[in-house]
Structures are given as C-alpha cells and as structure tokens.
C-alpha cells in the first residue's frame, strides 16, 4: 500500500454532565478537538489515521469507531489501545476510491462508559493522479520489426494497442524532459518521441546493438553491446554512446570492458550494470572517466531505494545494495531465483519494496514467479506464483499497483495484468507481442 508519510492525529474529548466532571471552581470540563491532517491524497492511496480520545476526570472510554459518511473508499480499524481507561487511541487505515477530484467524509465516534458520545468529521480531498497513462513496451519478435507501444488509460482502464508502430525490436524506453527515448535494435536506433508518442527523430548513427538509455540534463547515454559476434566473449566491442539531446547527435563514446545491460542516472553519474562481467561501472558525466564496483556475476538491472541506495539484481542470484557516495557494497541478498539473463525488476513508490521476475526452466517461454523483497528486513517472498510466460514488470509509484506482461511465449500477442500491492489481480488487458516493460506518464 502507498502509505503517506505522517499520520492524521485526532484528539477527542467530550463533556459528561456530572459533578465529578467539574473543576475546583465548579466549571464543566468542556470538549476540545485538535485535527492534524494533510488535505489531499491520490486515488487508491492509503493513509494511516490515529484517533486519540480522553474522557473527563475518572470516566473511561468504552470504544472508538469510524465510518465513511459520504464518498468512495474503505475505512478499516486496525488497532485499539486504552479501552476502559481515561485515554485511548485507535488506528484506522483509509484507502481512497479511484475517482479523481472527489471528497470523502469520514466520521469518528468515541463512546464512554456511561454511553455518552463525541463525534468528529474529517474531509479528505482526493486529487487528480499525476500519472494518467501506462505505456506498454512490446518487444516484438526479433528480426521481425514488429515492436509496438500500447497505451493503457488509467482513468478509463482501457488499452489502446499499437499507438506507435516501432518497426524494430524494442529494448527499453525512458521518459526524460517530457520526451520518450525509445531504444531499439534490428534495426539499431534511438527514437525520440514527443509527449503524444509521435516520432520527432530517429537517431541511428553511432549505435551498435543498443540496449538501454539514461540521461543527465541535456546529455543522453546509450549502452551498446557492440558486435554481436564478440558481445558475449571476454573481449567485447561494448561501449556507451553520448548523445547531445539538443542537436540529437552522437558526440562521443566510452569503451567498456564487459557487455552492458541496464543503466541508471543518479547523482550526476551513470551507473552501468556490466552483465557480461562482475562489476557495476560508474561513468563520471563531468570527464567521462570510469570506475568499477565489484559485485557478484551478472549485474543486470538497478533501482534506487528511499534512502538513496542503489540495488542491483544479478543473473547469478544476488541482490546487491550499493552506497553511491562511498562507491561500495553495503549488503548482499543471495539465493535468489533469477532468470539468468536480462533480469526485470521494479521498486514501489515507498522505495521500500522491490519486485522482480524469478526464473523459469525455459528462458524462451518466460518467467513463472514474481518475488517481492522487503528492503527493511531483506525478506524475499513470492508475490505472484505460476505466472506462466511473464516477461515484463513495472510499478505505478502513485498507487503501488504492479503491472506484469505475459509474452504468451511470443506465439501471439501478449497480455498485461494489473495487481494491487497485496497481490490481488485487478484486471487484465491485451498487449502487443512480448510486453517487456511499462512506463507511467
């Protein structure tokens, strides 16, 4: 669930018209109410509400209840303490409905031991989502030039297939400065799309089996395997191509010692997962110098957690935590079931839960289990099992919904699945061939 930082604190006291509720001068103890609350949340988001109540003098609290007076959503009491004492509290979780720009009125009531009550209302405004679309990256069949982009409308929950015909094999796409940079091979290109996913220019010079893209300011970086005949050898022709995003031309290249896979732009540096080796290379964007951080074999994909630590999943079955300040490994989770090549991983909006696709007995037909990793405990557990030919994964950081792509063994068009953070399937929709990833915009 997408918990907002902080809680809503509601302090309730209520009058009881008895002699024992008077102070030394005979004045009644009057109720006071203090509410500390964020005014808005996103559709589908969940917040924690703490309701604290105190009874005057020696009277005791008999219960605290809550309900939804109007609007969408689910309110659930998850904890109660201090019952039958003069001060008590209850914990509620409120999950907003899916409708944007609406209001939900929550009611809370406190009951004392004499049956007297006090109530309070809380008005929660549900604002518009920043993300309105999910772009599905469909790889297509290799050398068939039938990759596509689909758009899943988050408001209507409908898919529009083939919005952009790639005419190549899709490898990756990244949104930077309101443009989508789409990496393809067969043929090799970096397609630059505007916000409506319309082609502005296709950069096809200076690339050789490009794989991934990252950017810092106005410079783009594309990882390239190089000559396919040497890409998987000990002496590949792999490199990073530097692109001036204003002139949209390749201006330079940096040679690599191993075949690269995923890229990550972080803190003015480009982190490069050298899947063909056992290191993460770090490219200084100021002078294009390289240094390496040694990790287990096959670093493939990277994400950043809520503390600014970089997590790298390796084909050899490890998940490695890197401190980007000290450039050193902090911790390593071993024994993961991975696919063994081109791992797929995503992190939720809290930056505390990683999801990755686990391995299958057949690398062509796909991956069968989705795992989740709680970074606070480093516990690994199944999220979706028996996932058939799962090939792509993404997480909507606003709602923490998990999107999965089923390649259907590349024998036909694919299927997209949407799950909530508890692992319950919400819906499914048709995709193009080989849905390998998801962008949120």
Protein Blocks (a to p, Z undefined) as FASTA:
>chain_A
ZZdedidddddddddddfklpcfkopacdddddddddfbdcehiacddddddddehjbcc
fbdcdddfbdcdddddfbdehihiabdcddddddddfbehiadddddddddfkopacddd
ddddddddfblbdcdddebjehklpaccddddfklopacehkbagkpacfbdcdeehiac
dddehiaddddddfkopafbdcfehiahifbdcdehjaccdddebjfklmmmmbdcbdcd
dddfklopafbdcddfbdcfbdcdeehiacdddfklccdcdddfklopacdddddehiab
dcddfkopacdddfkopacdddfklopafbdcehiacehiapaddddfkopaccdddddf
blknocfbdcdddfklopacdfbghkljafbdcddfklopacdddeklopaccddddddf
kopafbdcdddehiabdcdZZ
